[in-house]
């Protein structure tokens, strides 16, 4: 990532382009590590989308190009392994396009509301709980405000 920054600085590339290229390099192997878990549960899809936002579509396409260009020999080069990568990439590109169009789920309650419900102060723990609620909502585990509060209470302990 630092090398990309240095090259982009030499080329006088924009900050946006530099950050985009750095993010591609940082996340380009992520999808490949998920293949053994396929089919992915919704929470893992959410984790991937959140981690790769806003380059989810681009980095997923890069993994396909990388996978197809690096066939070689060995167990990872078997046709079924390549097909598994392509199948997961198709699913993730569809999810990433939806994410790009719709964004993450609209919060069921604001941070200050959750803090008041749980009696906790603003801070890192509140942020963790809000992130957990977003993942649970994406996965279809909570669908309304009351369910979100109950879920947060269980997770918070």
Helices and strands as residue ranges (DSSP letters): H 2-10, H 15-27, H 30-34, G 35-37, H 42-52, H 56-69, G 75-77, H 79-102, H 111-118, H 124-138, H 145-156
